[in-house]
């Protein structure tokens, strides 16, 4: 999506040069959308890096893929235990 938005901005830049200001609102809107896409991609990248840092090989906490719960050497986190039992 980011690449498509960047190509669309390039086409709009050409049209602005050719036709004038009529395409400016669309260009500005697409610029804002592109920035949002980049922010989301950056957030996903940061989340992926954080997840990769929590590997069993690194001796840090890991996510058990079958239960999607966090675990470490001292057992499950307290928020995963049933309440009121």
N, CA, C and O atoms as a Maestro MAE file, in Angstrom:
{
 s_m_m2io_version
 :::
 2.0.0
}

f_m_ct {
 s_m_title
 :::
 protein
 m_atom[340] {
  # First column is atom index #
  i_m_mmod_type
  r_m_x_coord
  r_m_y_coord
  r_m_z_coord
  i_m_residue_number
  s_m_chain_name
  s_m_pdb_residue_name
  s_m_pdb_atom_name
  i_m_atomic_number
  :::
  1 25 0.809 -1.200 0.000 1 A "UNK " " N  " 7
  2 3 0.000 0.000 0.000 1 A "UNK " " CA " 6
  3 2 0.857 1.270 0.000 1 A "UNK " " C  " 6
  4 15 0.520 2.250 -0.664 1 A "UNK " " O  " 8
  5 25 1.957 1.247 0.743 2 A "UNK " " N  " 7
  6 3 2.813 2.424 0.807 2 A "UNK " " CA " 6
  7 2 3.381 2.746 -0.577 2 A "UNK " " C  " 6
  8 15 3.404 3.902 -0.999 2 A "UNK " " O  " 8
  9 25 3.835 1.710 -1.269 3 A "UNK " " N  " 7
  10 3 4.410 1.925 -2.595 3 A "UNK " " CA " 6
  11 2 3.366 2.474 -3.560 3 A "UNK " " C  " 6
  12 15 3.660 3.349 -4.375 3 A "UNK " " O  " 8
  13 25 2.156 1.959 -3.464 4 A "UNK " " N  " 7
  14 3 1.080 2.441 -4.343 4 A "UNK " " CA " 6
  15 2 0.751 3.904 -4.061 4 A "UNK " " C  " 6
  16 15 0.528 4.685 -4.986 4 A "UNK " " O  " 8
  17 25 0.721 4.266 -2.792 5 A "UNK " " N  " 7
  18 3 0.432 5.653 -2.426 5 A "UNK " " CA " 6
  19 2 1.544 6.584 -2.916 5 A "UNK " " C  " 6
  20 15 1.276 7.690 -3.385 5 A "UNK " " O  " 8
  21 25 2.781 6.128 -2.802 6 A "UNK " " N  " 7
  22 3 3.889 6.950 -3.279 6 A "UNK " " CA " 6
  23 2 3.837 7.131 -4.798 6 A "UNK " " C  " 6
  24 15 4.127 8.217 -5.299 6 A "UNK " " O  " 8
  25 25 3.473 6.085 -5.530 7 A "UNK " " N  " 7
  26 3 3.332 6.214 -6.993 7 A "UNK " " CA " 6
  27 2 2.183 7.140 -7.342 7 A "UNK " " C  " 6
  28 15 2.277 7.933 -8.278 7 A "UNK " " O  " 8
  29 25 1.092 7.037 -6.583 8 A "UNK " " N  " 7
  30 3 -0.056 7.918 -6.835 8 A "UNK " " CA " 6
  31 2 0.328 9.380 -6.598 8 A "UNK " " C  " 6
  32 15 -0.100 10.263 -7.341 8 A "UNK " " O  " 8
  33 25 1.125 9.633 -5.575 9 A "UNK " " N  " 7
  34 3 1.590 10.999 -5.324 9 A "UNK " " CA " 6
  35 2 2.448 11.505 -6.476 9 A "UNK " " C  " 6
  36 15 2.373 12.677 -6.843 9 A "UNK " " O  " 8
  37 25 3.248 10.636 -7.037 10 A "UNK " " N  " 7
  38 3 4.071 11.018 -8.177 10 A "UNK " " CA " 6
  39 2 3.204 11.393 -9.383 10 A "UNK " " C  " 6
  40 15 3.467 12.384 -10.064 10 A "UNK " " O  " 8
  41 25 2.176 10.594 -9.634 11 A "UNK " " N  " 7
  42 3 1.257 10.896 -10.736 11 A "UNK " " CA " 6
  43 2 0.540 12.215 -10.473 11 A "UNK " " C  " 6
  44 15 0.401 13.047 -11.370 11 A "UNK " " O  " 8
  45 25 0.088 12.396 -9.237 12 A "UNK " " N  " 7
  46 3 -0.592 13.653 -8.902 12 A "UNK " " CA " 6
  47 2 0.344 14.849 -9.016 12 A "UNK " " C  " 6
  48 15 -0.087 15.925 -9.430 12 A "UNK " " O  " 8
  49 25 1.603 14.685 -8.661 13 A "UNK " " N  " 7
  50 3 2.572 15.776 -8.809 13 A "UNK " " CA " 6
  51 2 2.683 16.166 -10.282 13 A "UNK " " C  " 6
  52 15 2.742 17.350 -10.614 13 A "UNK " " O  " 8
  53 25 2.712 15.169 -11.156 14 A "UNK " " N  " 7
  54 3 2.747 15.451 -12.590 14 A "UNK " " CA " 6
  55 2 1.493 16.203 -13.020 14 A "UNK " " C  " 6
  56 15 1.565 17.178 -13.769 14 A "UNK " " O  " 8
  57 25 0.329 15.731 -12.530 15 A "UNK " " N  " 7
  58 3 -0.926 16.387 -12.907 15 A "UNK " " CA " 6
  59 2 -1.011 17.810 -12.372 15 A "UNK " " C  " 6
  60 15 -1.566 18.687 -13.034 15 A "UNK " " O  " 8
  61 25 -0.470 18.048 -11.187 16 A "UNK " " N  " 7
  62 3 -0.459 19.401 -10.632 16 A "UNK " " CA " 6
  63 2 0.400 20.313 -11.499 16 A "UNK " " C  " 6
  64 15 0.030 21.458 -11.759 16 A "UNK " " O  " 8
  65 25 1.544 19.805 -11.944 17 A "UNK " " N  " 7
  66 3 2.399 20.597 -12.831 17 A "UNK " " CA " 6
  67 2 1.694 20.893 -14.150 17 A "UNK " " C  " 6
  68 15 1.822 21.984 -14.706 17 A "UNK " " O  " 8
  69 25 0.958 19.920 -14.634 18 A "UNK " " N  " 7
  70 3 0.288 20.075 -15.923 18 A "UNK " " CA " 6
  71 2 -0.991 20.891 -15.838 18 A "UNK " " C  " 6
  72 15 -1.237 21.760 -16.675 18 A "UNK " " O  " 8
  73 25 -1.819 20.606 -14.808 19 A "UNK " " N  " 7
  74 3 -3.167 21.179 -14.741 19 A "UNK " " CA " 6
  75 2 -3.322 22.303 -13.721 19 A "UNK " " C  " 6
  76 15 -4.301 23.048 -13.768 19 A "UNK " " O  " 8
  77 25 -2.389 22.430 -12.820 20 A "UNK " " N  " 7
  78 3 -2.499 23.476 -11.812 20 A "UNK " " CA " 6
  79 2 -3.081 22.968 -10.506 20 A "UNK " " C  " 6
  80 15 -3.023 21.776 -10.207 20 A "UNK " " O  " 8
  81 25 -3.642 23.888 -9.731 21 A "UNK " " N  " 7
  82 3 -4.047 23.634 -8.342 21 A "UNK " " CA " 6
  83 2 -5.255 22.727 -8.163 21 A "UNK " " C  " 6
  84 15 -5.579 22.364 -7.032 21 A "UNK " " O  " 8
  85 25 -5.914 22.359 -9.218 22 A "UNK " " N  " 7
  86 3 -7.137 21.577 -9.085 22 A "UNK " " CA " 6
  87 2 -6.901 20.250 -8.349 22 A "UNK " " C  " 6
  88 15 -7.824 19.731 -7.721 22 A "UNK " " O  " 8
  89 25 -5.707 19.704 -8.414 23 A "UNK " " N  " 7
  90 3 -5.406 18.404 -7.788 23 A "UNK " " CA " 6
  91 2 -4.775 18.522 -6.396 23 A "UNK " " C  " 6
  92 15 -4.484 17.511 -5.757 23 A "UNK " " O  " 8
  93 25 -4.566 19.743 -5.936 24 A "UNK " " N  " 7
  94 3 -3.912 19.930 -4.636 24 A "UNK " " CA " 6
  95 2 -4.658 19.277 -3.475 24 A "UNK " " C  " 6
  96 15 -4.014 18.630 -2.649 24 A "UNK " " O  " 8
  97 25 -5.992 19.413 -3.367 25 A "UNK " " N  " 7
  98 3 -6.676 18.767 -2.229 25 A "UNK " " CA " 6
  99 2 -6.493 17.243 -2.210 25 A "UNK " " C  " 6
  100 15 -6.311 16.653 -1.145 25 A "UNK " " O  " 8
  101 25 -6.540 16.619 -3.366 26 A "UNK " " N  " 7
  102 3 -6.336 15.174 -3.430 26 A "UNK " " CA " 6
  103 2 -4.899 14.813 -3.055 26 A "UNK " " C  " 6
  104 15 -4.664 13.824 -2.362 26 A "UNK " " O  " 8
  105 25 -3.950 15.609 -3.510 27 A "UNK " " N  " 7
  106 3 -2.544 15.381 -3.168 27 A "UNK " " CA " 6
  107 2 -2.337 15.464 -1.659 27 A "UNK " " C  " 6
  108 15 -1.686 14.604 -1.065 27 A "UNK " " O  " 8
  109 25 -2.895 16.501 -1.048 28 A "UNK " " N  " 7
  110 3 -2.747 16.672 0.409 28 A "UNK " " CA " 6
  111 2 -3.400 15.524 1.168 28 A "UNK " " C  " 6
  112 15 -2.848 15.034 2.153 28 A "UNK " " O  " 8
  113 25 -4.560 15.100 0.716 29 A "UNK " " N  " 7
  114 3 -5.244 13.980 1.358 29 A "UNK " " CA " 6
  115 2 -4.429 12.698 1.251 29 A "UNK " " C  " 6
  116 15 -4.296 11.954 2.223 29 A "UNK " " O  " 8
  117 25 -3.891 12.448 0.080 30 A "UNK " " N  " 7
  118 3 -3.077 11.254 -0.119 30 A "UNK " " CA " 6
  119 2 -1.788 11.316 0.696 30 A "UNK " " C  " 6
  120 15 -1.325 10.291 1.196 30 A "UNK " " O  " 8
  121 25 -1.209 12.497 0.834 31 A "UNK " " N  " 7
  122 3 -0.026 12.654 1.686 31 A "UNK " " CA " 6
  123 2 -0.332 12.278 3.134 31 A "UNK " " C  " 6
  124 15 0.452 11.582 3.780 31 A "UNK " " O  " 8
  125 25 -1.479 12.744 3.639 32 A "UNK " " N  " 7
  126 3 -1.873 12.405 5.018 32 A "UNK " " CA " 6
  127 2 -2.073 10.900 5.170 32 A "UNK " " C  " 6
  128 15 -1.640 10.301 6.154 32 A "UNK " " O  " 8
  129 25 -2.734 10.298 4.185 33 A "UNK " " N  " 7
  130 3 -2.960 8.850 4.235 33 A "UNK " " CA " 6
  131 2 -1.647 8.084 4.206 33 A "UNK " " C  " 6
  132 15 -1.492 7.081 4.903 33 A "UNK " " O  " 8
  133 25 -0.709 8.553 3.406 34 A "UNK " " N  " 7
  134 3 0.601 7.904 3.329 34 A "UNK " " CA " 6
  135 2 1.323 7.983 4.671 34 A "UNK " " C  " 6
  136 15 1.934 7.005 5.102 34 A "UNK " " O  " 8
  137 25 1.260 9.122 5.327 35 A "UNK " " N  " 7
  138 3 1.889 9.257 6.637 35 A "UNK " " CA " 6
  139 2 1.268 8.301 7.655 35 A "UNK " " C  " 6
  140 15 1.976 7.715 8.474 35 A "UNK " " O  " 8
  141 25 -0.046 8.148 7.603 36 A "UNK " " N  " 7
  142 3 -0.716 7.207 8.508 36 A "UNK " " CA " 6
  143 2 -0.279 5.769 8.220 36 A "UNK " " C  " 6
  144 15 -0.034 4.999 9.149 36 A "UNK " " O  " 8
  145 25 -0.182 5.411 6.959 37 A "UNK " " N  " 7
  146 3 0.286 4.072 6.592 37 A "UNK " " CA " 6
  147 2 1.699 3.827 7.112 37 A "UNK " " C  " 6
  148 15 1.999 2.748 7.624 37 A "UNK " " O  " 8
  149 25 2.560 4.827 6.981 38 A "UNK " " N  " 7
  150 3 3.931 4.689 7.466 38 A "UNK " " CA " 6
  151 2 3.982 4.553 8.978 38 A "UNK " " C  " 6
  152 15 4.784 3.783 9.505 38 A "UNK " " O  " 8
  153 25 3.128 5.297 9.685 39 A "UNK " " N  " 7
  154 3 3.081 5.188 11.148 39 A "UNK " " CA " 6
  155 2 2.650 3.793 11.575 39 A "UNK " " C  " 6
  156 15 3.225 3.206 12.491 39 A "UNK " " O  " 8
  157 25 1.631 3.270 10.901 40 A "UNK " " N  " 7
  158 3 1.156 1.920 11.230 40 A "UNK " " CA " 6
  159 2 2.234 0.883 10.952 40 A "UNK " " C  " 6
  160 15 2.440 -0.034 11.747 40 A "UNK " " O  " 8
  161 25 2.914 1.027 9.834 41 A "UNK " " N  " 7
  162 3 3.980 0.088 9.492 41 A "UNK " " CA " 6
  163 2 5.106 0.171 10.504 41 A "UNK " " C  " 6
  164 15 5.672 -0.853 10.886 41 A "UNK " " O  " 8
  165 25 5.440 1.380 10.946 42 A "UNK " " N  " 7
  166 3 6.474 1.565 11.953 42 A "UNK " " CA " 6
  167 2 6.056 0.916 13.269 42 A "UNK " " C  " 6
  168 15 6.874 0.286 13.939 42 A "UNK " " O  " 8
  169 25 4.794 1.068 13.640 43 A "UNK " " N  " 7
  170 3 4.291 0.454 14.868 43 A "UNK " " CA " 6
  171 2 4.354 -1.063 14.778 43 A "UNK " " C  " 6
  172 15 4.771 -1.728 15.726 43 A "UNK " " O  " 8
  173 25 3.941 -1.614 13.637 44 A "UNK " " N  " 7
  174 3 4.010 -3.065 13.455 44 A "UNK " " CA " 6
  175 2 5.451 -3.554 13.511 44 A "UNK " " C  " 6
  176 15 5.722 -4.625 14.055 44 A "UNK " " O  " 8
  177 25 6.364 -2.789 12.961 45 A "UNK " " N  " 7
  178 3 7.776 -3.152 12.988 45 A "UNK " " CA " 6
  179 2 8.311 -3.158 14.415 45 A "UNK " " C  " 6
  180 15 9.044 -4.068 14.801 45 A "UNK " " O  " 8
  181 25 7.948 -2.150 15.196 46 A "UNK " " N  " 7
  182 3 8.381 -2.100 16.600 46 A "UNK " " CA " 6
  183 2 7.803 -3.271 17.379 46 A "UNK " " C  " 6
  184 15 8.494 -3.866 18.206 46 A "UNK " " O  " 8
  185 25 6.551 -3.606 17.125 47 A "UNK " " N  " 7
  186 3 5.929 -4.736 17.819 47 A "UNK " " CA " 6
  187 2 6.616 -6.042 17.448 47 A "UNK " " C  " 6
  188 15 6.833 -6.898 18.306 47 A "UNK " " O  " 8
  189 25 6.953 -6.196 16.196 48 A "UNK " " N  " 7
  190 3 7.644 -7.405 15.735 48 A "UNK " " CA " 6
  191 2 9.011 -7.529 16.395 48 A "UNK " " C  " 6
  192 15 9.398 -8.619 16.817 48 A "UNK " " O  " 8
  193 25 9.750 -6.418 16.490 49 A "UNK " " N  " 7
  194 3 11.056 -6.445 17.144 49 A "UNK " " CA " 6
  195 2 10.929 -6.824 18.607 49 A "UNK " " C  " 6
  196 15 11.744 -7.586 19.128 49 A "UNK " " O  " 8
  197 25 9.906 -6.294 19.275 50 A "UNK " " N  " 7
  198 3 9.692 -6.620 20.689 50 A "UNK " " CA " 6
  199 2 9.408 -8.107 20.846 50 A "UNK " " C  " 6
  200 15 9.933 -8.747 21.757 50 A "UNK " " O  " 8
  201 25 8.588 -8.656 19.972 51 A "UNK " " N  " 7
  202 3 8.254 -10.073 20.035 51 A "UNK " " CA " 6
  203 2 9.490 -10.929 19.810 51 A "UNK " " C  " 6
  204 15 9.695 -11.923 20.507 51 A "UNK " " O  " 8
  205 25 10.310 -10.551 18.843 52 A "UNK " " N  " 7
  206 3 11.511 -11.325 18.564 52 A "UNK " " CA " 6
  207 2 12.502 -11.278 19.714 52 A "UNK " " C  " 6
  208 15 13.299 -12.202 19.873 52 A "UNK " " O  " 8
  209 25 12.471 -10.232 20.512 53 A "UNK " " N  " 7
  210 3 13.367 -10.128 21.658 53 A "UNK " " CA " 6
  211 2 12.986 -11.115 22.760 53 A "UNK " " C  " 6
  212 15 13.815 -11.445 23.607 53 A "UNK " " O  " 8
  213 25 11.759 -11.580 22.755 54 A "UNK " " N  " 7
  214 3 11.279 -12.509 23.777 54 A "UNK " " CA " 6
  215 2 11.347 -13.938 23.256 54 A "UNK " " C  " 6
  216 15 10.316 -14.580 23.051 54 A "UNK " " O  " 8
  217 25 12.538 -14.426 23.046 55 A "UNK " " N  " 7
  218 3 12.700 -15.791 22.550 55 A "UNK " " CA " 6
  219 2 13.253 -16.685 23.641 55 A "UNK " " C  " 6
  220 15 13.932 -16.225 24.558 55 A "UNK " " O  " 8
  221 25 12.966 -17.920 23.533 56 A "UNK " " N  " 7
  222 3 13.499 -18.890 24.494 56 A "UNK " " CA " 6
  223 2 15.020 -18.971 24.400 56 A "UNK " " C  " 6
  224 15 15.689 -19.143 25.418 56 A "UNK " " O  " 8
  225 25 15.569 -18.850 23.209 57 A "UNK " " N  " 7
  226 3 17.013 -18.937 23.039 57 A "UNK " " CA " 6
  227 2 17.732 -17.805 23.768 57 A "UNK " " C  " 6
  228 15 18.859 -17.979 24.231 57 A "UNK " " O  " 8
  229 25 17.094 -16.666 23.868 58 A "UNK " " N  " 7
  230 3 17.703 -15.533 24.545 58 A "UNK " " CA " 6
  231 2 17.560 -15.594 26.049 58 A "UNK " " C  " 6
  232 15 18.074 -14.728 26.757 58 A "UNK " " O  " 8
  233 25 16.869 -16.609 26.550 59 A "UNK " " N  " 7
  234 3 16.706 -16.756 27.979 59 A "UNK " " CA " 6
  235 2 15.693 -15.793 28.572 59 A "UNK " " C  " 6
  236 15 15.604 -15.666 29.793 59 A "UNK " " O  " 8
  237 25 14.938 -15.122 27.739 60 A "UNK " " N  " 7
  238 3 13.923 -14.194 28.227 60 A "UNK " " CA " 6
  239 2 12.564 -14.872 28.208 60 A "UNK " " C  " 6
  240 15 12.449 -16.032 27.812 60 A "UNK " " O  " 8
  241 25 11.547 -14.159 28.629 61 A "UNK " " N  " 7
  242 3 10.194 -14.685 28.582 61 A "UNK " " CA " 6
  243 2 9.859 -15.065 27.152 61 A "UNK " " C  " 6
  244 15 10.383 -14.483 26.202 61 A "UNK " " O  " 8
  245 25 8.984 -16.043 27.009 62 A "UNK " " N  " 7
  246 3 8.563 -16.476 25.685 62 A "UNK " " CA " 6
  247 2 7.054 -16.628 25.673 62 A "UNK " " C  " 6
  248 15 6.422 -16.751 26.722 62 A "UNK " " O  " 8
  249 25 6.500 -16.619 24.513 63 A "UNK " " N  " 7
  250 3 5.067 -16.824 24.357 63 A "UNK " " CA " 6
  251 2 4.842 -18.270 23.961 63 A "UNK " " C  " 6
  252 15 5.407 -18.754 22.979 63 A "UNK " " O  " 8
  253 25 4.018 -18.951 24.728 64 A "UNK " " N  " 7
  254 3 3.651 -20.321 24.388 64 A "UNK " " CA " 6
  255 2 2.648 -20.267 23.244 64 A "UNK " " C  " 6
  256 15 1.537 -19.762 23.408 64 A "UNK " " O  " 8
  257 25 3.033 -20.779 22.105 65 A "UNK " " N  " 7
  258 3 2.200 -20.623 20.916 65 A "UNK " " CA " 6
  259 2 0.879 -21.367 21.021 65 A "UNK " " C  " 6
  260 15 -0.107 -20.945 20.417 65 A "UNK " " O  " 8
  261 25 0.830 -22.467 21.775 66 A "UNK " " N  " 7
  262 3 -0.428 -23.218 21.840 66 A "UNK " " CA " 6
  263 2 -1.469 -22.550 22.730 66 A "UNK " " C  " 6
  264 15 -2.664 -22.776 22.543 66 A "UNK " " O  " 8
  265 25 -1.047 -21.735 23.692 67 A "UNK " " N  " 7
  266 3 -2.007 -21.064 24.567 67 A "UNK " " CA " 6
  267 2 -1.958 -19.549 24.435 67 A "UNK " " C  " 6
  268 15 -2.811 -18.844 24.975 67 A "UNK " " O  " 8
  269 25 -0.955 -19.049 23.713 68 A "UNK " " N  " 7
  270 3 -0.734 -17.604 23.563 68 A "UNK " " CA " 6
  271 2 -0.628 -16.910 24.914 68 A "UNK " " C  " 6
  272 15 -1.052 -15.765 25.069 68 A "UNK " " O  " 8
  273 25 -0.057 -17.616 25.894 69 A "UNK " " N  " 7
  274 3 0.142 -17.012 27.206 69 A "UNK " " CA " 6
  275 2 1.632 -16.784 27.421 69 A "UNK " " C  " 6
  276 15 2.468 -17.495 26.862 69 A "UNK " " O  " 8
  277 25 1.949 -15.801 28.225 70 A "UNK " " N  " 7
  278 3 3.340 -15.533 28.554 70 A "UNK " " CA " 6
  279 2 3.778 -16.494 29.649 70 A "UNK " " C  " 6
  280 15 3.020 -16.794 30.572 70 A "UNK " " O  " 8
  281 25 5.001 -16.967 29.535 71 A "UNK " " N  " 7
  282 3 5.529 -17.830 30.585 71 A "UNK " " CA " 6
  283 2 6.998 -17.499 30.778 71 A "UNK " " C  " 6
  284 15 7.661 -16.974 29.884 71 A "UNK " " O  " 8
  285 25 7.492 -17.821 31.978 72 A "UNK " " N  " 7
  286 3 8.911 -17.674 32.252 72 A "UNK " " CA " 6
  287 2 9.301 -18.727 33.273 72 A "UNK " " C  " 6
  288 15 8.520 -19.640 33.542 72 A "UNK " " O  " 8
  289 25 10.466 -18.623 33.835 73 A "UNK " " N  " 7
  290 3 10.957 -19.658 34.737 73 A "UNK " " CA " 6
  291 2 10.174 -19.738 36.040 73 A "UNK " " C  " 6
  292 15 10.248 -20.758 36.725 73 A "UNK " " O  " 8
  293 25 9.436 -18.712 36.404 74 A "UNK " " N  " 7
  294 3 8.692 -18.748 37.662 74 A "UNK " " CA " 6
  295 2 7.226 -19.105 37.450 74 A "UNK " " C  " 6
  296 15 6.445 -19.046 38.400 74 A "UNK " " O  " 8
  297 25 6.840 -19.464 36.263 75 A "UNK " " N  " 7
  298 3 5.462 -19.873 36.017 75 A "UNK " " CA " 6
  299 2 4.651 -18.802 35.336 75 A "UNK " " C  " 6
  300 15 5.178 -17.762 34.942 75 A "UNK " " O  " 8
  301 25 3.362 -19.060 35.199 76 A "UNK " " N  " 7
  302 3 2.511 -18.122 34.483 76 A "UNK " " CA " 6
  303 2 2.328 -16.810 35.231 76 A "UNK " " C  " 6
  304 15 2.483 -16.741 36.450 76 A "UNK " " O  " 8
  305 25 2.006 -15.801 34.492 77 A "UNK " " N  " 7
  306 3 1.769 -14.491 35.096 77 A "UNK " " CA " 6
  307 2 0.519 -14.534 35.961 77 A "UNK " " C  " 6
  308 15 -0.404 -15.289 35.656 77 A "UNK " " O  " 8
  309 25 0.461 -13.745 37.033 78 A "UNK " " N  " 7
  310 3 -0.693 -13.764 37.942 78 A "UNK " " CA " 6
  311 2 -2.008 -13.432 37.255 78 A "UNK " " C  " 6
  312 15 -3.054 -13.935 37.666 78 A "UNK " " O  " 8
  313 25 -1.984 -12.605 36.228 79 A "UNK " " N  " 7
  314 3 -3.237 -12.234 35.573 79 A "UNK " " CA " 6
  315 2 -3.821 -13.374 34.756 79 A "UNK " " C  " 6
  316 15 -4.957 -13.282 34.292 79 A "UNK " " O  " 8
  317 25 -3.059 -14.449 34.573 80 A "UNK " " N  " 7
  318 3 -3.598 -15.596 33.844 80 A "UNK " " CA " 6
  319 2 -4.252 -16.613 34.759 80 A "UNK " " C  " 6
  320 15 -4.919 -17.534 34.287 80 A "UNK " " O  " 8
  321 25 -4.068 -16.457 36.075 81 A "UNK " " N  " 7
  322 3 -4.667 -17.393 37.018 81 A "UNK " " CA " 6
  323 2 -6.148 -17.089 37.199 81 A "UNK " " C  " 6
  324 15 -6.547 -15.925 37.160 81 A "UNK " " O  " 8
  325 25 -6.977 -18.128 37.399 82 A "UNK " " N  " 7
  326 3 -8.403 -17.887 37.627 82 A "UNK " " CA " 6
  327 2 -8.628 -17.090 38.901 82 A "UNK " " C  " 6
  328 15 -7.918 -17.278 39.889 82 A "UNK " " O  " 8
  329 25 -9.592 -16.220 38.881 83 A "UNK " " N  " 7
  330 3 -9.902 -15.400 40.049 83 A "UNK " " CA " 6
  331 2 -11.012 -16.034 40.870 83 A "UNK " " C  " 6
  332 15 -11.902 -16.693 40.331 83 A "UNK " " O  " 8
  333 25 -10.951 -15.833 42.150 84 A "UNK " " N  " 7
  334 3 -12.006 -16.266 43.049 84 A "UNK " " CA " 6
  335 2 -12.048 -17.751 43.304 84 A "UNK " " C  " 6
  336 15 -13.049 -18.254 43.814 84 A "UNK " " O  " 8
  337 25 -10.973 -18.485 42.962 85 A "UNK " " N  " 7
  338 3 -10.979 -19.920 43.241 85 A "UNK " " CA " 6
  339 2 -10.078 -20.262 44.383 85 A "UNK " " C  " 6
  340 15 -9.966 -21.432 44.750 85 A "UNK " " O  " 8
  :::
 }
 m_bond[339] {
  # First column is bond index #
  i_m_from
  i_m_to
  i_m_order
  :::
  1 1 2 1
  2 2 3 1
  3 3 4 2
  4 3 5 1
  5 5 6 1
  6 6 7 1
  7 7 8 2
  8 7 9 1
  9 9 10 1
  10 10 11 1
  11 11 12 2
  12 11 13 1
  13 13 14 1
  14 14 15 1
  15 15 16 2
  16 15 17 1
  17 17 18 1
  18 18 19 1
  19 19 20 2
  20 19 21 1
  21 21 22 1
  22 22 23 1
  23 23 24 2
  24 23 25 1
  25 25 26 1
  26 26 27 1
  27 27 28 2
  28 27 29 1
  29 29 30 1
  30 30 31 1
  31 31 32 2
  32 31 33 1
  33 33 34 1
  34 34 35 1
  35 35 36 2
  36 35 37 1
  37 37 38 1
  38 38 39 1
  39 39 40 2
  40 39 41 1
  41 41 42 1
  42 42 43 1
  43 43 44 2
  44 43 45 1
  45 45 46 1
  46 46 47 1
  47 47 48 2
  48 47 49 1
  49 49 50 1
  50 50 51 1
  51 51 52 2
  52 51 53 1
  53 53 54 1
  54 54 55 1
  55 55 56 2
  56 55 57 1
  57 57 58 1
  58 58 59 1
  59 59 60 2
  60 59 61 1
  61 61 62 1
  62 62 63 1
  63 63 64 2
  64 63 65 1
  65 65 66 1
  66 66 67 1
  67 67 68 2
  68 67 69 1
  69 69 70 1
  70 70 71 1
  71 71 72 2
  72 71 73 1
  73 73 74 1
  74 74 75 1
  75 75 76 2
  76 75 77 1
  77 77 78 1
  78 78 79 1
  79 79 80 2
  80 79 81 1
  81 81 82 1
  82 82 83 1
  83 83 84 2
  84 83 85 1
  85 85 86 1
  86 86 87 1
  87 87 88 2
  88 87 89 1
  89 89 90 1
  90 90 91 1
  91 91 92 2
  92 91 93 1
  93 93 94 1
  94 94 95 1
  95 95 96 2
  96 95 97 1
  97 97 98 1
  98 98 99 1
  99 99 100 2
  100 99 101 1
  101 101 102 1
  102 102 103 1
  103 103 104 2
  104 103 105 1
  105 105 106 1
  106 106 107 1
  107 107 108 2
  108 107 109 1
  109 109 110 1
  110 110 111 1
  111 111 112 2
  112 111 113 1
  113 113 114 1
  114 114 115 1
  115 115 116 2
  116 115 117 1
  117 117 118 1
  118 118 119 1
  119 119 120 2
  120 119 121 1
  121 121 122 1
  122 122 123 1
  123 123 124 2
  124 123 125 1
  125 125 126 1
  126 126 127 1
  127 127 128 2
  128 127 129 1
  129 129 130 1
  130 130 131 1
  131 131 132 2
  132 131 133 1
  133 133 134 1
  134 134 135 1
  135 135 136 2
  136 135 137 1
  137 137 138 1
  138 138 139 1
  139 139 140 2
  140 139 141 1
  141 141 142 1
  142 142 143 1
  143 143 144 2
  144 143 145 1
  145 145 146 1
  146 146 147 1
  147 147 148 2
  148 147 149 1
  149 149 150 1
  150 150 151 1
  151 151 152 2
  152 151 153 1
  153 153 154 1
  154 154 155 1
  155 155 156 2
  156 155 157 1
  157 157 158 1
  158 158 159 1
  159 159 160 2
  160 159 161 1
  161 161 162 1
  162 162 163 1
  163 163 164 2
  164 163 165 1
  165 165 166 1
  166 166 167 1
  167 167 168 2
  168 167 169 1
  169 169 170 1
  170 170 171 1
  171 171 172 2
  172 171 173 1
  173 173 174 1
  174 174 175 1
  175 175 176 2
  176 175 177 1
  177 177 178 1
  178 178 179 1
  179 179 180 2
  180 179 181 1
  181 181 182 1
  182 182 183 1
  183 183 184 2
  184 183 185 1
  185 185 186 1
  186 186 187 1
  187 187 188 2
  188 187 189 1
  189 189 190 1
  190 190 191 1
  191 191 192 2
  192 191 193 1
  193 193 194 1
  194 194 195 1
  195 195 196 2
  196 195 197 1
  197 197 198 1
  198 198 199 1
  199 199 200 2
  200 199 201 1
  201 201 202 1
  202 202 203 1
  203 203 204 2
  204 203 205 1
  205 205 206 1
  206 206 207 1
  207 207 208 2
  208 207 209 1
  209 209 210 1
  210 210 211 1
  211 211 212 2
  212 211 213 1
  213 213 214 1
  214 214 215 1
  215 215 216 2
  216 215 217 1
  217 217 218 1
  218 218 219 1
  219 219 220 2
  220 219 221 1
  221 221 222 1
  222 222 223 1
  223 223 224 2
  224 223 225 1
  225 225 226 1
  226 226 227 1
  227 227 228 2
  228 227 229 1
  229 229 230 1
  230 230 231 1
  231 231 232 2
  232 231 233 1
  233 233 234 1
  234 234 235 1
  235 235 236 2
  236 235 237 1
  237 237 238 1
  238 238 239 1
  239 239 240 2
  240 239 241 1
  241 241 242 1
  242 242 243 1
  243 243 244 2
  244 243 245 1
  245 245 246 1
  246 246 247 1
  247 247 248 2
  248 247 249 1
  249 249 250 1
  250 250 251 1
  251 251 252 2
  252 251 253 1
  253 253 254 1
  254 254 255 1
  255 255 256 2
  256 255 257 1
  257 257 258 1
  258 258 259 1
  259 259 260 2
  260 259 261 1
  261 261 262 1
  262 262 263 1
  263 263 264 2
  264 263 265 1
  265 265 266 1
  266 266 267 1
  267 267 268 2
  268 267 269 1
  269 269 270 1
  270 270 271 1
  271 271 272 2
  272 271 273 1
  273 273 274 1
  274 274 275 1
  275 275 276 2
  276 275 277 1
  277 277 278 1
  278 278 279 1
  279 279 280 2
  280 279 281 1
  281 281 282 1
  282 282 283 1
  283 283 284 2
  284 283 285 1
  285 285 286 1
  286 286 287 1
  287 287 288 2
  288 287 289 1
  289 289 290 1
  290 290 291 1
  291 291 292 2
  292 291 293 1
  293 293 294 1
  294 294 295 1
  295 295 296 2
  296 295 297 1
  297 297 298 1
  298 298 299 1
  299 299 300 2
  300 299 301 1
  301 301 302 1
  302 302 303 1
  303 303 304 2
  304 303 305 1
  305 305 306 1
  306 306 307 1
  307 307 308 2
  308 307 309 1
  309 309 310 1
  310 310 311 1
  311 311 312 2
  312 311 313 1
  313 313 314 1
  314 314 315 1
  315 315 316 2
  316 315 317 1
  317 317 318 1
  318 318 319 1
  319 319 320 2
  320 319 321 1
  321 321 322 1
  322 322 323 1
  323 323 324 2
  324 323 325 1
  325 325 326 1
  326 326 327 1
  327 327 328 2
  328 327 329 1
  329 329 330 1
  330 330 331 1
  331 331 332 2
  332 331 333 1
  333 333 334 1
  334 334 335 1
  335 335 336 2
  336 335 337 1
  337 337 338 1
  338 338 339 1
  339 339 340 2
  :::
 }
}
